[in-house]
Structures are given as C-alpha cells and as structure tokens.
C-alpha cells in the first residue's frame, strides 16, 4: 500500500509540475478584431507603415548614391586635368 501511495504522490507531483510548465508556456491570446473590416483596416495600416519605411530607406539610399556620384565626378575631373609639368631646364 505504501508503494502505491508513493507512486500516486510522484504522479501527482509530476502532473503539477507539468501543469505549471504548460501554464507558463501558454501565450496570452491575441485580441481578435470584432469585425472583419477591422482586420482589413489593421492589415492596410500595417502595409502602409511598411511602405512608408521603405520609401524613407529608398530616399536615404538615393541621396547617398548622388553624393557618391558627385565625389566620383570630382575625382575624375581632378585626374583628367592636365598637370603642370613645371619648367624643364636643359
């Protein structure tokens, strides 16, 4: 009888610990929109935010490209200018 009660207590303990782990791993439920149009609106807003972010990234990258092109033009212009050789004395 003691072995049976020990086994039951072990099972009870393991069930409690498994239940605690299960409760800890359960995520809070995501609030579902009450109407389908709300879900569509949230999706549209999320996509609009992503488009705005990408637009900003494109603007900054294009500005960087313009600056680099201007630097390259200046470098090429300096390299193509004839260098003054100075005087040559014979």
C-alpha positions in Angstrom: 0.0 0.0 0.0 2.9 2.4 0.7 4.4 1.8 -2.7 1.0 2.6 -4.3 0.7 5.9 -2.3 4.3 6.8 -3.2 3.6 6.2 -6.8 0.5 8.3 -6.7 2.3 11.1 -5.0 5.1 11.0 -7.6 2.4 11.1 -10.4 0.6 13.9 -8.6 3.9 15.9 -8.3 4.8 15.3 -11.9 1.4 16.4 -13.1 1.6 19.6 -11.0 5.0 20.4 -12.4 3.9 19.7 -16.0 0.8 21.8 -15.5 2.8 24.7 -14.2 5.2 24.4 -17.2 2.1 24.3 -19.5 0.7 27.5 -17.9 4.0 29.3 -18.2 4.3 28.4 -21.9 0.8 29.4 -22.9 0.9 32.8 -24.6 -1.7 35.4 -24.0 -4.4 35.2 -26.5 -4.3 37.7 -29.3 -7.2 40.0 -29.3 -9.2 39.3 -32.5 -10.9 42.2 -34.2 -14.6 42.2 -33.6 -15.4 42.8 -37.2 -13.7 41.6 -40.4 -13.4 45.2 -41.7 -11.3 46.0 -38.6 -8.9 43.2 -39.5 -8.7 44.5 -43.1 -8.1 48.0 -41.8 -5.3 46.8 -39.5 -3.7 44.9 -42.4 -3.9 48.0 -44.6 -2.4 50.2 -41.9 0.5 47.7 -41.3 1.2 47.6 -45.1 1.1 51.4 -45.3 3.6 51.7 -42.5 5.9 49.2 -44.3 5.6 51.2 -47.5 6.4 54.4 -45.6 9.5 52.8 -44.1 10.7 51.5 -47.4 10.1 54.9 -49.1 12.3 56.5 -46.4 15.0 53.9 -46.9 14.9 54.5 -50.7 15.2 58.3 -50.2 18.2 58.0 -48.0 19.9 55.5 -50.3 19.3 57.6 -53.3 20.8 60.6 -51.5 23.9 58.5 -50.7 24.2 57.4 -54.3 24.0 61.0 -55.5 26.7 62.1 -53.1 29.0 59.2 -54.2 28.4 60.1 -57.9 29.3 63.7 -57.2 32.5 62.6 -55.4 33.4 60.3 -58.3 32.8 63.1 -60.8 35.1 65.4 -58.8 37.8 62.7 -58.6 37.6 62.0 -62.3 37.7 65.7 -63.1 40.8 66.2 -61.0 42.5 63.3 -62.6 41.7 64.4 -66.1 43.0 68.0 -65.6 46.4 68.5 -67.2 49.1 68.7 -64.6 51.6 71.5 -64.8 54.9 69.9 -65.5 56.9 72.9 -64.4 59.9 74.1 -66.2 62.4 71.9 -67.8 65.9 73.2 -68.0 68.3 71.6 -70.4 
